[in-house]
């Protein structure tokens, strides 16, 4: 704690000190080599996989439709989250740097949550897209026009930036009653807000942001899948039911991959479940780093259009000689 200029007593109020202290994975500081290699490998594979998805969708006009537009935004948010996490994770892995400047911490917090809420919003939009395609197949082309898709994209952007733009400023000027020691290897606004004095408006607004996005979105997503399940039960043919269910399987896997670790972390934190620190930290890494790694694999393997166009782009072309 020598890196802090001031120490906040439990009942005293201080302004934000110039640095935050991060907590890494217990025991990994003794074996930095394999931890660094694993971290960099996961990041590079995530960027490669999502970059391929972005490239294929951008270069193939037949894929310029609502489902692939949302997939494009999902891959963009995955790359953004993984990239925003890397500065502090690599600092811990390479240099065991637990101290991070407050300004850098606030900046990382902003981008991590902007891209996380973007991913949550896109997963919700994809669920609504699938619900309309299955529940209202005849009206689907007229309901999700290009103009509607553009408006949905603007709403997602406004939601991400509008919700989180005030947070760095509120957290920077909140009164703090606890030492600025975070419980993760990166800066998250609930983690920072819990250090504030009771009743601080920044902490209240932080809770509102969490509930309005990460609390509401999974409820609406599972409601959409409830509607889809009811329609699938009404299909007479098992083959038709299977084909319709296959269109949702990949997206449902991405939803579970994103929300299940997040919900488990929330339960552990709120109910004070006695979980070992390494398990808690590993679960937080899974929540942020596993979806960017697995999502491109899911969509490339399960979606025939993406898979075929990847093979088409990567297949070497025969070059003839001019006569």
Buried (B, 14 or more C-beta within 10 A) or exposed (E): EEEBEBEBEEEEEBEBBEBBBBBBBEEBEEEBEEBBEEBBEBBEBBBEBBBBBBBBBEEBEEBEBBBBBBBBBBBBBBBBBBBBBBBBBBBBBEEEBBBBEBEBBBBBBBBBBBBBBBBBBBBBBBBBBBBBBBBEEEEBEEBBEEEEBEEBBEEBBEBBEEBBEEBBEBBBEBBBBBBBBBBBBBBBBBBBBBBBBEEBEBBEBBBEBBEEBBBEBBEEBBEBBEBBEEBBEEBEEEEEBEEBBEBBEBBBBBBEBBBBBBBBBBEBBEEEEEBEEEEBBEBBBBBBBBBBBBBBEBBBEBBEBBBEBBEEEEEEEEEEEEE
